[in-house]
């Protein structure tokens, strides 16, 4: 990321405040031990608390595995979207006391019902017993700083994509973005392995020094953006497993390359958030490039 453009970036971001992009999710902690080895923060947004699905499934028949993986990726992607929205809500509140229920949790439940139904149909279509997943549709809220549980990729293994989760004690730690459920990774090994699974992206954990309180909201928003980007890339890989496209370099050119560019921008904004409040600017350049699990 070009250091020469950062003064301009700081000026541009100055008018935007802490509302950059926000996740999978999750809770930022600022002080003692936190996500991704990060310290814990007092200004964390809430995250959605959805039941995990992978660990509730019976053995997935090989003929249904690709479809099931695609739908699990869709569930994680939706969690990332709603956590991004909650992070923006923490920075700039809107609506009345029922806004989160009506505008976030209610629509999220409806989307999960549709996805869970497609997972059940994938079993039924090939003659396997249809699992009953209805009870897994409803989500609530985690306390601030607690990460969202996600389903992750079956190929990621027990502790999640980047540690016990994706970004912090959360997604890149014990949960999605904080000590808890694991964001877009098999956080905590929840959600066993399914056969014939799609590949998932393998991105470096974002380990930060103590985050100043004045920068916490902005940093949390950008960590959520990183998680959302991972969820979107995983969803695309899941679709690719069901319906391949492109040549041998397709994943590098259409998924990993654009993901790196997006991560460069988000990581740069995290660095700027530190710099803007007079804290030492962390060097996160090496964390932009992702591979495949």
C-alpha positions in Angstrom: 0.0 0.0 0.0 1.5 3.3 -1.1 2.7 5.3 1.8 2.8 8.4 -0.4 -1.0 8.6 -0.6 -1.7 8.2 3.1 -1.8 12.0 3.9 -4.5 12.4 1.3 -6.3 9.3 2.6 -6.2 10.7 6.1 -7.8 14.0 4.9 -10.5 12.1 3.1 -11.3 9.9 6.0 -11.3 12.7 8.4 -14.8 13.8 7.3 -16.1 10.3 7.5 -15.2 9.7 11.1 -15.3 6.2 12.5 -17.8 4.9 9.9 -15.6 3.2 7.4 -16.8 -0.3 6.5 -17.4 -2.9 9.1 -17.6 -8.7 11.6 -18.1 -12.5 10.6 -18.4 -10.8 12.3 -17.3 -9.1 15.2 -16.4 -8.0 18.5 -13.3 -6.0 19.1 -11.6 -6.0 22.4 -9.1 -3.4 23.6 -7.0 -3.9 26.6 -6.0 -7.3 27.9 -6.3 -10.3 25.7 -8.5 -10.2 22.7 -9.3 -11.2 19.2 -6.4 -12.2 17.2 -4.2 -11.8 20.1 -5.6 -8.3 20.3 -6.4 -6.5 23.5 -10.0 -5.9 24.5 -11.9 -2.8 23.8 -14.6 -0.9 25.7 -16.2 0.4 22.5 -17.2 -2.8 20.8 -20.3 -3.3 18.7 -22.7 -6.1 19.3 -22.7 -9.1 17.0 -25.3 -11.5 15.9 -25.5 -14.8 17.8 -26.7 -17.5 15.5 -26.7 -21.3 16.1 -24.0 -23.1 14.2 -25.2 -25.5 11.6 -22.3 -27.6 10.5 -22.0 -29.3 13.8 -25.7 -30.1 13.9 -25.7 -31.9 10.5 -25.5 -35.7 10.2 -22.9 -37.1 7.9 -23.2 -35.3 4.6 -23.5 -37.6 1.5 -20.8 -36.9 -1.1 -23.5 -36.1 -3.7 -24.9 -33.4 -1.5 -21.6 -32.0 -0.1 -21.0 -29.2 -2.6 -24.6 -27.8 -2.2 -24.4 -28.0 1.6 -21.0 -26.2 1.6 -22.4 -23.5 -0.6 -25.3 -23.0 1.7 -23.1 -23.0 4.9 -21.0 -20.3 3.2 -24.2 -18.3 2.5 -25.1 -18.5 6.2 -21.6 -17.2 7.2 -21.8 -14.5 4.6 -25.1 -13.3 5.9 -23.7 -13.2 9.5 -20.9 -11.0 8.2 -23.3 -8.7 6.5 -25.4 -8.2 9.6 -22.3 -7.7 11.8 -21.2 -5.0 9.5 -24.5 -3.4 9.8 -24.4 -3.6 13.6 -20.9 -2.1 13.6 -22.2 0.9 11.6 -25.1 1.1 14.0 -22.7 1.4 16.9 -21.0 4.3 15.2 -24.1 6.0 13.9 -27.3 4.8 15.6 -30.5 4.9 13.6 -34.2 3.9 14.2 -36.0 3.3 17.5 -35.7 0.7 20.2 -37.0 -2.1 17.9 -34.8 -1.2 15.0 -32.3 -4.1 15.4 -35.1 -6.6 15.8 -37.1 -5.3 12.8 -34.3 -4.3 10.4 -31.6 -6.9 11.2 -32.6 -9.9 13.3 -36.0 -10.4 11.6 -34.8 -10.3 8.0 -31.8 -12.4 9.0 -34.1 -15.1 10.4 -36.1 -15.2 7.1 -32.9 -15.6 5.1 -31.7 -18.4 7.3 -35.0 -20.2 7.0 -34.6 -20.2 3.2 -30.9 -21.4 3.3 -31.6 -24.1 5.9 -34.5 -25.3 3.8 -32.1 -25.7 0.8 -29.7 -27.7 3.0 -32.5 -30.0 4.0 -33.6 -30.4 0.3 -30.0 -31.2 -0.7 -30.2 -34.3 1.6 -33.7 -35.2 0.5 -33.0 -34.9 -3.2 -30.4 -37.7 -3.1 -32.6 -40.0 -0.9 -30.9 -39.3 2.4 -32.9 -38.6 5.5 -33.9 -34.9 5.7 -32.4 -33.2 8.8 -34.7 -30.9 10.8 -32.9 -27.6 11.0 -35.9 -25.3 11.7 -34.7 -24.5 15.2 -31.4 -23.0 13.9 -33.0 -20.1 12.0 -33.4 -17.6 14.9 -30.5 -15.4 16.0 -30.1 -13.0 18.9 -27.4 -10.6 19.9 -24.0 -11.2 21.6 -22.8 -8.8 24.2 -20.4 -6.2 22.8 -17.0 -7.7 22.1 -18.3 -11.2 21.8 -17.8 -12.7 18.3 -20.4 -14.5 16.1 -20.3 -18.2 15.7 -19.9 -19.3 12.1 -19.8 -22.5 10.2 -16.5 -22.1 8.3 -15.1 -24.3 5.6 -15.0 -28.0 6.1 -11.4 -28.0 4.9 -10.3 -25.5 7.5 -9.9 -28.0 10.4 -10.5 -27.6 14.1 -9.4 -24.2 15.2 -10.7 -22.1 12.5 -9.2 -20.5 9.5 -6.7 -18.3 11.3 -6.4 -19.6 14.8 -9.5 -20.4 16.7 -11.6 -18.2 14.5 -11.0 -15.6 11.9 -10.0 -12.3 13.2 -9.0 -12.1 16.9 -10.1 -14.1 19.8 -12.9 -14.0 17.4 -12.7 -14.6 13.8 -9.0 -14.8 14.1 -9.1 -16.2 17.5 -11.5 -18.2 19.6 -14.4 -16.9 17.8 -15.5 -14.8 15.0 -14.1 -11.6 16.2 -13.7 -12.0 19.9 -13.7 -14.8 22.4 -16.5 -16.8 21.3 -17.9 -18.4 18.3 -15.4 -18.3 15.6 -16.0 -16.3 12.5 -15.9 -17.8 9.1 -13.6 -20.5 10.2 -14.3 -23.7 11.9 -13.8 -21.7 14.9 -13.2 -23.9 17.9 -13.5 -26.8 15.6 -17.3 -26.6 15.6 -18.9 -28.0 12.5 -17.0 -31.1 11.6 -15.8 -32.0 8.2 -18.0 -32.7 5.2 -16.9 -34.6 2.2 -16.4 -33.0 -1.2 -16.1 -29.6 0.4 -15.3 -26.4 -1.4 -12.0 -24.8 -0.7 -11.8 -21.6 1.5 -9.5 -18.7 1.6 -6.7 -18.7 4.1 -5.9 -15.1 5.2 -3.5 -14.0 7.8 -4.9 -13.1 11.2 -4.8 -9.4 12.0 -3.0 -9.1 15.3 -3.1 -5.5 16.5 -1.4 -3.7 19.4 -3.7 -2.1 22.0 -6.3 -0.1 20.2 -6.9 3.5 21.5 -10.5 4.0 22.6 -10.8 6.9 20.1 -9.9 4.6 17.2 -11.9 1.5 18.4 -15.1 2.0 16.4 -13.2 2.6 13.2 -10.9 -0.3 13.7 -13.8 -2.6 14.5 -15.6 -1.5 11.4 -12.5 -2.4 9.3 -12.1 -5.7 11.0 -15.7 -6.5 10.2 -15.0 -5.5 6.6 -12.1 -7.9 6.4 -14.3 -10.7 7.7 -17.1 -9.8 5.3 -14.6 -10.0 2.4 -13.5 -13.4 3.6 -17.1 -14.6 3.8 -17.8 -13.3 0.3 -14.7 -15.0 -1.1 -15.6 -18.3 0.6 -19.2 -18.1 -0.8 -17.8 -17.6 -4.3 -15.5 -20.6 -3.9 -18.4 -22.7 -2.7 -20.4 -21.7 -5.8 -17.3 -22.5 -7.9 -17.2 -26.0 -6.4 -20.8 -26.6 -7.6 -20.4 -24.9 -11.0 -16.7 -24.6 -12.1 -15.8 -21.7 -14.4 -12.7 -20.2 -15.9 -9.2 -21.6 -16.5 -6.5 -22.7 -14.1 -5.7 -19.1 -13.1 -9.4 -18.2 -12.4 -9.2 -18.3 -8.6 -6.0 -16.2 -8.5 -7.3 -13.7 -11.0 -11.0 -13.5 -10.0 -11.0 -14.2 -6.2 -7.6 -14.0 -4.5 -6.3 -11.0 -6.5 -9.3 -8.8 -5.9 -9.4 -10.0 -2.3 -5.9 -8.8 -1.8 -6.7 -5.4 -3.2 -9.7 -5.0 -0.9 -7.6 -6.1 2.2 -4.9 -3.6 1.3 -7.5 -0.8 1.5 -9.1 -2.0 4.7 -5.7 -2.6 6.4 -4.6 0.9 5.3 -7.7 2.4 6.9 -6.8 0.6 10.2 -3.3 2.1 10.1 -4.8 5.5 9.5 -7.2 5.1 12.4 -4.2 4.7 14.8 -2.3 7.5 13.2 -5.2 9.9 13.3 -5.4 9.7 17.1 -1.7 10.1 17.6 -0.9 6.4 18.2 2.0 4.6 16.5 0.9 3.4 13.1 1.1 -0.4 12.9 2.6 -1.9 9.8 0.0 -4.4 8.4 1.2 -4.6 4.8 2.2 -8.2 5.1 -1.3 -9.3 6.0 -3.0 -8.5 2.7 -2.2 -11.6 0.7 -4.4 -14.7 1.2 -4.0 -18.3 0.0 -6.3 -21.3 -0.1 -7.1 -23.9 2.5 
